[in-house]
């Protein structure tokens, strides 16, 4: 059986569901856990190697040692390609685990801070299990899933996973960020990746004007530029005036 734990990634990781699976590990044998971006080591614990096998679409720090020693695997793919892997059944999905906001009066929950390829997973998964968490914000856009589409859910509130890259920045990365920022013109539209260097670039853009965001992800650095009026999305051709992204990864301040 292949469990696709797609939002076992980013701020939308269904941590409680993960812990429940790990707690009942002796009931599983070599279940494949597919993840976009693992941000914890729940399923890479050596004690669980007979129960779970992590097949990651991004080699985060939590899975790199396991990939190196052969106890996990890695499928290199652009984020934009991942929906096709599910839609064409190249990576078949038995179960999709998600974390969502509570439903509104019409029954719609929001995927909140992690949409990325999850929409495609929801189209193709045989079963959908959800953690409903009041700490998950309702986010506008293509984020909504009706409660009737969810096969089973558990209500459990807990903080979302936080990442603060500003605590890990080196002098070399600051220098790289400044050099990159010098190449960016006022009025440019930015696509940002994950890690310390994109955050260094953002910190060096605070004197720029009328930047736009159409990005894979946004972090606290984008929030700061929006608060300072640097990001206005004025010159975007697609969704002008609106910051757009597929997932958000940062601190509680950003999620709030």
N, C-alpha and C positions, 0 to 999 in steps of 0.2 A: 504494500500500500504506500502511495506517495502522498504525504501531507504537505501541502504548499502553505508554508507559514509566511506569506508574503509580507505582512506588516510586522513580522518578526524582523523589523528593520526600522530605522529612523525613529521619530518620536511616537509613531503609532504602534510600536511593539505591544502585542497583547500579553503583557508580562504574567498576569495571573493565569491565563490559559497555558502558557509555557510551563509555569511551575506545576500546574495540575498534571500535565503530560509527564513531566519529569518525575513527579511523585508516584505515578503509576507505571513507571518504566518497565517493571517486571512483567507487565501485561503485553508488551510490544516486542517485536523482533525485527531489527533492521528496517524500521520505518524511515523513509527518506524525508528529511526536513529540507525543503527548498526555501531559500531566503534571498531577498535582494541585498540586504545590508545587515548582517548580524551585529548587534550592539551589546550583546551579552554572551556569556559562555554556558548558558543553560544546557544546550544539547551537545556541547563539545567536551563535557566532563568525561574523562576517561572511564569512569565507573558506568557510564551509560552507553558505551560503544557497541554493545550487543543489542541495544534497543533502538538507537537512533543513528542515522548517518546524515550529516549535513552536506548538502549540495548547494553551494552558494553562488549567486550571480555577481557577487562583489567580494573581493578578498580583503575583508576588514581585518584589523589587528586581532580580533577574537578568533578568527578561523585560520589565519596564516600558518601558525605552528602545526595545526592539524592537517592542513593541505600538504605541508612539507613532509609530514611523517606518514601520509597516506590514510589517515583516519577521517578525512573529509575531502571533498572535491570542489572544483571551481569551474564554472562555465563562463568564459569571457563573453560579454555582450554589452552593447550600448543600451542605456536605459530605454531609448526610443525603439529598440528592436524587441524588447521583452514582451509587449502585448502580442506581437505576431507569434512568438514562441508558444503562447497559450492558445491564441485563436486558431492556429493551424495544428494544434495538438502535438506539436513537437515535444513539448513538456506537458504531459497529461497531468491533470490535477484531480485528486480524489476529494480532498478536504481543503478548504480555504479558511484560515483563521484570521479574523480582523478585530480591530478595536474601534468602537464608534461612540458617538455622543448619544445621550438618551433620545428617544424618538420625540418629534414634535406632535402637535395635536392631530396631524394628518398621518402619523406613523412613520415619518421619514427620519432616519438617523444620518449623521454626517461622518464620513471617514476622517474628517478633521485635518490633522497635520500631515497625513500620509495617504496620498492618492496614487501617485506614480503609476505603476502597472497593475495596481489592485483592481481597477475597474475591469480590465481584461480578465483577471483571475475570477472575478465574480461572475462574469459571463460564462465561464467554462468549468468552474468547479462543480463537482457532483454534490457536495454538501458544503454549507457555509455555517460556521460557528463563530459567535461574536462575544467579545467582552464589552459590555456597556459601562462606560466610565464617565461620570459627571465632570471629570477634569478634561475630557476631550472637547475642544472648542468646536462650535458649528462654523464651518467655513463655506463661503459661497463658491459657486462653480459646479463642476461635474463631480460632486462629492457625496451625493445622497443615495442611500439604499433604504428601501422600505422594509419595515420590520417583518412583513410577510415573506420576504425573500430569504430571511435568515432561518435556517433549520433548527438551530438551538442557540440559546444565549445565556450568559450569566451576568448579573449585575455586580460589579465590583469596582469601587473607586480607589484609585491610587495615583500618585504623581506620574506624569509621563517621563520617559527617559530624557535626560538633559545632556547636552554636549556644549562645552565652552572652550572653543579653540584658542581664545585669547590667552589662556593659561599655559599654552604649550609653545608659544611663538619664540623662535630663536632670532638672533641678530641677523643671521644670513637670510632668513625668511622675510624679515622686515625690509632688508635691502632689495630683495627680489620684488616684494610688493610695491615699493617705491618706483622701481624701474618699469614695472608693468603699468602702473598708474600714469606714468609720463607718456605712455603710448596711446592713452585713451582720451579722445576729444570730448569736449562738452557736447551734450545732446546725443551721446552714444547709447545704444541698447546693450545691456550686459547679460550674458549667460554665465552662470557661476557653478563651479563644481564644489566638491567637498574637501575639507581639510584646512590647514593653517594658512597656506599661501593665498587662497581666495580671500580669506579674512584680512590678511595683510594688505592685499590690493584695496579692499574696501576702506580700510583705515586711512589709506593714502589718497582717497578720492574726496575728502571732506571739503576741499576748495573748488570742486567741479560744480557744474551747473546743468540742470535739466537732463539728468541721466534717466534711463528707462530700464526696467527689469522684465525680461521674458526668459525665465530660467528653469532649469531642472530643479534647483533647490534655492531656498534663501535661508540665511542665518541671521544672527544678531547684528552682524555688520550691515546688512541691508536695512534692518529696522532703524539703526542709528542714522543712516543716510536719509531715510524717509523723515525721521524726526527733525533733522537739520534742514530739510527742504532741498536737499541735493537731488534726490530721486523724485521726479515729478511725472514721469511717463508722458511728457508733453509731445514728444516727437515719434512715439510708437505708431506704426501703421496698423497693427493688430491689437485690439483692445486698448486704444489710447486712454491715458489717464488712470490705468489700472495696473498694479503690479501682479504679474501672473507667474505661477510656478507649479510644480507637480508635488513637491513635498517641502516641509519646513523642519529644520533641525537646529536646535539651539537650546536656550535656557527658558525657564518658566516665564520670564518677562516677555520673551518673544511669543510664546504660546498664548499668553493672556492678551 
